[in-house]
Amino acid sequence: MRRRMYRLVMCLLNGPMIAKALYAFAHSRLSKPLIKPYARVYKINLEEALEDIETYENLHEFFTRKLKDGIRSVDMMEDSVISPVDGVLEDWGEITPDREIIVKNKVYSISEMLGGVDEAAKYSGGTYLILYLSPSHYHRIHSPLQAKVIRTYTLGKKSYPVNRMGLKYGDAPLAKNFRTVTELTHKQHAMAMVKVGAMFINSVKMLNHKQEWEKGEEVAYFSFGSTVVLLFEKDLFRINEKLEVPANIRIGEIIGRLQSS
């Protein structure tokens, strides 16, 4: 009953008119008075922000704020994989031979998430990580390692919540929401970064269009809360055993290491 009611409410709310209205409001000066209350409610550390809070002209500018240089320490060891976001490691595990992952007792198809069986085949038996960003987090996305960009493409039309309630009651939001997929390779090994939109607004803005990403450099940002899913092919990645799910993490911290090839 709860699941049906939740999905009904989300479907009623998640229409194009509401999404456009929210987008327009967040980008307008009308939203400026909400910046300080927003910062207080979500206990945002304003000392980390690049700009003074008074300089942001609307809620979107504040939400996508940059951080001061050097505020995050990036581990530069060659075999380390760093967190690409400030957020919460909600789950991680093995991708099944059938190219599925199980998150919050729900089965997700990697083929559906990536848009095809061929795209998903290389990740059979590999590793997945789910990184959730709440409204309180810094919402810019950075590269988790040095890698070559194979391609970036977009799937999905609507965006439903990807918080814990959304993962529990939603209709497979990680695989069906609006999402931008970036396929990467590291020393010929495959990896994918799936940037999943949320909160009714399909906004994943790609900033870095280079053919190779350096570890730690900025590559994209989200508007409103969202999730990043990392996929590694089999025998490429080993999780940092010190992390206990759920784990609060920051950009630059080690989430795992690359296996010796």
C-alpha positions as a printed NumPy array, in Angstrom:
array([[  0.   ,   0.   ,   0.   ],
       [  2.759,   2.478,   0.936],
       [  4.634,   1.756,  -2.262],
       [  1.526,   2.287,  -4.434],
       [  0.628,   5.51 ,  -2.619],
       [  4.17 ,   6.845,  -2.887],
       [  4.354,   6.146,  -6.615],
       [  0.929,   7.701,  -7.208],
       [  1.91 ,  10.921,  -5.431],
       [  5.23 ,  11.108,  -7.289],
       [  3.527,  10.592, -10.664],
       [  0.98 ,  13.316,  -9.908],
       [  3.684,  15.774,  -8.894],
       [  6.262,  14.938, -11.53 ],
       [  4.751,  16.752, -14.479],
       [  6.484,  19.112, -16.915],
       [  4.63 ,  22.176, -15.606],
       [  5.842,  21.688, -12.026],
       [  9.385,  20.893, -13.172],
       [  9.534,  24.043, -15.315],
       [  8.103,  26.167, -12.506],
       [ 10.655,  24.871,  -9.992],
       [ 13.492,  25.394, -12.464],
       [ 12.402,  28.938, -13.267],
       [ 11.948,  29.879,  -9.616],
       [ 15.354,  28.496,  -8.553],
       [ 17.017,  30.563, -11.318],
       [ 15.147,  33.791, -10.525],
       [ 15.903,  36.57 ,  -8.053],
       [ 12.662,  35.646,  -6.3  ],
       [ 14.516,  32.698,  -4.762],
       [ 17.328,  34.838,  -3.294],
       [ 15.569,  35.363,   0.092],
       [ 15.556,  31.573,   0.554],
       [ 19.332,  31.204,   0.381],
       [ 20.111,  32.018,   4.011],
       [ 17.224,  29.934,   5.45 ],
       [ 18.286,  27.083,   3.156],
       [ 21.859,  27.311,   4.442],
       [ 20.64 ,  27.286,   8.057],
       [ 18.211,  24.377,   7.636],
       [ 20.792,  22.161,   5.925],
       [ 23.695,  23.352,   8.12 ],
       [ 25.887,  24.228,   5.164],
       [ 29.457,  25.195,   6.015],
       [ 29.678,  28.648,   4.458],
       [ 33.393,  28.872,   5.256],
       [ 34.034,  26.351,   2.471],
       [ 32.165,  28.288,  -0.233],
       [ 34.22 ,  30.198,  -2.783],
       [ 31.916,  33.232,  -2.641],
       [ 30.279,  35.109,   0.217],
       [ 26.631,  34.105,   0.676],
       [ 25.481,  37.652,  -0.157],
       [ 26.888,  37.425,  -3.694],
       [ 24.601,  34.613,  -4.901],
       [ 21.716,  36.03 ,  -6.931],
       [ 19.425,  32.998,  -6.758],
       [ 19.032,  29.591,  -5.146],
       [ 20.493,  27.765,  -8.131],
       [ 23.736,  29.761,  -7.939],
       [ 24.065,  28.921,  -4.262],
       [ 23.141,  25.282,  -4.716],
       [ 25.797,  24.832,  -7.415],
       [ 28.377,  26.885,  -5.505],
       [ 32.066,  26.172,  -5.909],
       [ 34.443,  25.497,  -3.03 ],
       [ 37.584,  27.406,  -2.157],
       [ 40.769,  26.098,  -3.739],
       [ 42.452,  23.429,  -1.618],
       [ 39.443,  22.882,   0.653],
       [ 39.375,  19.193,  -0.362],
       [ 42.495,  17.042,  -0.307],
       [ 42.748,  14.674,  -3.287],
       [ 44.689,  11.428,  -2.885],
       [ 46.981,  11.224,  -5.909],
       [ 48.378,   7.695,  -5.491],
       [ 48.294,   5.976,  -8.869],
       [ 46.16 ,   3.036,  -7.769],
       [ 43.628,   4.954,  -5.653],
       [ 40.055,   5.702,  -6.701],
       [ 38.656,   8.784,  -4.995],
       [ 35.111,   9.838,  -4.266],
       [ 33.87 ,  12.075,  -7.099],
       [ 31.401,  13.85 ,  -4.801],
       [ 30.63 ,  14.94 ,  -1.283],
       [ 27.869,  12.575,  -0.237],
       [ 26.934,   9.283,   1.369],
       [ 28.078,   5.874,   0.192],
       [ 24.663,   4.22 ,   0.393],
       [ 25.619,   0.824,  -0.986],
       [ 28.185,  -1.154,  -2.923],
       [ 28.513,  -4.708,  -4.091],
       [ 29.003,  -7.129,  -6.932],
       [ 27.195,  -6.894, -10.244],
       [ 25.612, -10.288, -10.928],
       [ 26.384, -12.399, -14.018],
       [ 22.918, -11.303, -15.255],
       [ 24.077,  -7.669, -15.03 ],
       [ 21.931,  -6.751, -12.048],
       [ 22.555,  -4.998,  -8.745],
       [ 20.53 ,  -5.156,  -5.537],
       [ 20.037,  -1.838,  -3.706],
       [ 17.77 ,  -1.593,  -0.633],
       [ 16.405,  -5.068,  -1.451],
       [ 15.417,  -3.943,  -4.943],
       [ 16.872,  -5.383,  -8.14 ],
       [ 18.157,  -2.949, -10.753],
       [ 19.128,  -3.866, -14.295],
       [ 22.483,  -2.455, -15.409],
       [ 21.312,  -2.984, -18.989],
       [ 18.337,  -0.695, -18.365],
       [ 20.489,   1.818, -16.491],
       [ 23.015,   2.046, -19.34 ],
       [ 20.486,   1.727, -22.142],
       [ 21.425,  -1.621, -23.642],
       [ 22.729,  -5.153, -23.164],
       [ 25.945,  -4.479, -25.055],
       [ 26.737,  -1.439, -22.879],
       [ 26.214,  -3.502, -19.728],
       [ 27.937,  -6.745, -20.738],
       [ 31.427,  -5.6  , -19.777],
       [ 30.357,  -5.024, -16.141],
       [ 29.11 ,  -8.563, -15.447],
       [ 30.768,  -9.714, -12.221],
       [ 32.163,  -6.232, -11.572],
       [ 31.552,  -3.762,  -8.763],
       [ 29.011,  -0.99 ,  -8.246],
       [ 28.904,   1.931,  -5.794],
       [ 25.919,   4.187,  -5.006],
       [ 26.815,   7.724,  -3.862],
       [ 23.87 ,   9.845,  -2.696],
       [ 23.936,  13.65 ,  -2.519],
       [ 21.386,  15.308,  -0.216],
       [ 20.361,  18.981,  -0.521],
       [ 22.994,  19.792,   2.115],
       [ 25.926,  18.583,   0.023],
       [ 28.229,  20.35 ,  -2.409],
       [ 26.831,  19.382,  -5.806],
       [ 29.734,  19.518,  -8.208],
       [ 31.137,  16.265,  -9.566],
       [ 34.817,  15.46 , -10.017],
       [ 36.738,  12.689, -11.755],
       [ 37.434,   9.662,  -9.501],
       [ 40.626,   8.717, -11.362],
       [ 42.638,   9.488, -14.455],
       [ 40.693,   8.062, -17.361],
       [ 39.93 ,   8.415, -21.044],
       [ 36.399,   9.419, -21.995],
       [ 34.817,   7.079, -24.532],
       [ 31.445,   8.814, -24.791],
       [ 28.744,  10.622, -22.833],
       [ 25.021,  10.163, -23.477],
       [ 21.677,  10.885, -21.833],
       [ 18.725,   8.614, -21.08 ],
       [ 15.324,   8.993, -19.402],
       [ 12.824,  11.851, -19.237],
       [ 11.544,  12.29 , -15.681],
       [ 13.352,  12.382, -12.337],
       [ 11.947,  10.9  ,  -9.143],
       [ 13.542,  11.149,  -5.678],
       [ 16.619,   8.978,  -5.118],
       [ 16.764,   9.356,  -1.332],
       [ 16.217,   6.332,   0.914],
       [ 12.442,   6.525,   0.587],
       [ 12.747,   6.833,  -3.165],
       [ 15.032,   3.808,  -3.382],
       [ 12.661,   1.823,  -1.168],
       [  9.31 ,   2.753,  -2.698],
       [ 10.137,   4.233,  -6.104],
       [  9.944,   2.473,  -9.456],
       [ 13.663,   1.753, -10.006],
       [ 14.746,   5.43 , -10.071],
       [ 18.445,   4.601, -10.515],
       [ 17.691,   2.844, -13.804],
       [ 14.757,   4.921, -15.084],
       [ 15.359,   8.52 , -13.997],
       [ 16.855,  11.098, -16.328],
       [ 20.558,  10.271, -16.269],
       [ 23.792,  11.146, -18.002],
       [ 26.185,   8.246, -18.556],
       [ 29.896,   8.718, -19.127],
       [ 31.812,   5.672, -20.315],
       [ 35.472,   5.696, -19.297],
       [ 38.543,   3.518, -19.63 ],
       [ 41.592,   3.246, -17.394],
       [ 44.448,   1.289, -18.968],
       [ 41.925,  -0.393, -21.287],
       [ 39.643,  -1.348, -18.388],
       [ 36.014,  -0.203, -18.508],
       [ 34.287,   2.028, -15.984],
       [ 31.052,   4.024, -16.087],
       [ 29.873,   7.06 , -14.149],
       [ 26.082,   7.39 , -14.127],
       [ 24.833,  10.782, -12.954],
       [ 21.189,  10.325, -11.941],
       [ 18.842,  13.325, -11.842],
       [ 16.357,  13.747,  -9.008],
       [ 13.758,  15.982,  -7.362],
       [ 11.665,  16.475, -10.503],
       [ 14.288,  18.599, -12.316],
       [ 16.38 ,  16.926, -15.016],
       [ 19.536,  18.933, -14.559],
       [ 22.91 ,  17.268, -14.974],
       [ 25.247,  19.831, -16.476],
       [ 28.41 ,  18.474, -18.086],
       [ 31.29 ,  20.946, -17.825],
       [ 34.314,  18.929, -18.908],
       [ 34.315,  17.838, -22.563],
       [ 37.951,  16.785, -22.808],
       [ 38.912,  13.338, -24.051],
       [ 40.839,  12.568, -20.875],
       [ 39.961,  13.395, -17.279],
       [ 42.56 ,  14.04 , -14.603],
       [ 41.895,  12.678, -11.134],
       [ 40.033,  15.208,  -9.006],
       [ 39.194,  17.723, -11.719],
       [ 35.655,  19.067, -11.994],
       [ 33.539,  17.439, -14.707],
       [ 29.852,  18.266, -14.022],
       [ 27.282,  19.478, -11.524],
       [ 23.756,  18.643, -10.359],
       [ 20.825,  20.962,  -9.789],
       [ 19.063,  19.685,  -6.655],
       [ 19.813,  16.432,  -4.809],
       [ 20.87 ,  13.389,  -6.75 ],
       [ 23.025,  10.27 ,  -7.022],
       [ 26.159,   9.041,  -8.768],
       [ 26.482,   5.343,  -9.627],
       [ 29.979,   4.042, -10.362],
       [ 30.409,   0.786, -12.27 ],
       [ 33.699,  -1.101, -12.634],
       [ 34.398,  -4.149, -14.732],
       [ 35.332,  -7.41 , -13.061],
       [ 38.681,  -7.553, -11.208],
       [ 39.36 ,  -3.831, -11.688],
       [ 38.285,  -2.328,  -8.357],
       [ 38.662,  -3.232,  -4.658],
       [ 36.585,  -1.299,  -2.1  ],
       [ 38.227,   0.562,   0.793],
       [ 37.543,  -1.892,   3.619],
       [ 37.491,   0.935,   6.176],
       [ 34.205,   2.223,   4.742],
       [ 31.048,   1.066,   6.496],
       [ 27.727,   1.585,   4.703],
       [ 26.29 ,   4.162,   4.998],
       [ 29.504,   6.199,   5.006],
       [ 29.854,   9.966,   4.788],
       [ 32.526,  10.764,   2.217],
       [ 34.103,  13.789,   0.595],
       [ 35.682,  14.486,  -2.749],
       [ 39.271,  13.264,  -2.831],
       [ 38.899,  10.558,  -0.169],
       [ 39.862,   7.023,  -1.141],
       [ 36.843,   4.814,  -1.838],
       [ 38.912,   1.938,  -3.2  ],
       [ 41.927,   0.875,  -5.207],
       [ 42.568,  -0.453,  -8.657],
       [ 43.609,  -4.065,  -8.858],
       [ 46.933,  -4.91 , -10.423],
       [ 46.403,  -5.892, -14.05 ]])
